[in-house]
Amino acid sequence: MHEIILCKLGEVVLKGLNRRSFEMKLMSNIRLRTTRFGKFEIYSKQSTIYVEPAEPTCNVSAAVAACKQVFGIISVARALP
């Protein structure tokens, strides 16, 4: 059984296309910070960014710490799918 990481966005005032571009930039920043800990699938649904390990050898604990350092993320939680 593997864990996933849930990254909750803060109050984002942007609407429309600007909001989506902001979410894409956040996902890009998360991808940059987590690449050294393994391969992760990163996607967004309903103002939450999901970071799911693509390999069983991913270091989830280190990825959680890396996600907490991304500007724009208000909370990070580990969850079971």
C-alpha positions in Angstrom: 0.0 0.0 0.0 1.4 3.4 -0.9 0.6 6.9 0.4 -0.2 10.0 -1.5 0.5 13.6 -0.6 -2.3 16.2 -0.6 -1.2 19.8 -1.0 -3.9 22.3 -0.2 -3.8 25.7 -1.8 -4.5 28.9 0.2 -7.1 31.5 -0.6 -6.4 32.0 -4.3 -8.0 35.2 -5.5 -7.3 34.6 -9.2 -10.1 33.5 -11.4 -10.4 32.0 -14.8 -7.3 31.3 -16.9 -5.0 33.1 -14.4 -6.0 30.6 -11.6 -5.2 27.6 -13.8 -1.8 29.1 -14.8 -1.0 29.7 -11.1 -1.9 26.0 -10.3 0.3 24.8 -13.1 3.2 26.9 -11.8 2.7 25.4 -8.3 2.7 21.9 -9.8 5.9 22.7 -11.7 7.6 24.0 -8.5 6.5 20.8 -6.6 7.8 18.7 -9.5 11.2 20.4 -9.3 11.5 20.0 -5.6 10.5 16.3 -5.5 12.4 14.9 -8.5 15.4 13.9 -6.4 13.2 11.7 -4.2 11.7 9.6 -6.9 9.2 9.8 -9.7 5.8 11.3 -8.7 2.6 11.9 -10.6 1.3 15.4 -9.9 -2.2 16.5 -10.7 -4.8 19.0 -9.5 -8.5 18.6 -8.6 -10.7 21.1 -6.7 -8.0 23.3 -5.3 -5.9 20.4 -4.1 -2.7 19.2 -5.7 -2.1 15.4 -5.5 1.4 14.1 -5.4 1.3 10.3 -6.0 4.4 8.1 -6.1 4.8 6.4 -9.5 7.4 3.9 -8.1 7.6 2.0 -4.9 11.1 3.3 -4.2 10.0 6.9 -3.8 10.9 8.6 -0.5 7.5 10.0 0.5 8.7 11.5 3.8 11.3 13.6 2.1 8.8 14.6 -0.6 6.4 15.8 2.1 9.1 18.0 3.6 9.9 19.4 0.1 6.2 20.2 -0.6 6.0 22.2 2.7 8.7 24.5 1.3 6.7 25.5 -1.8 5.3 29.0 -1.7 1.5 29.0 -2.2 0.9 25.7 -0.4 -1.0 26.3 2.9 -1.0 22.7 4.2 0.5 19.3 3.3 -1.0 16.0 4.4 -0.2 12.3 3.8 -3.2 10.1 2.9 -3.9 6.6 1.8 -5.8 6.2 -1.5 
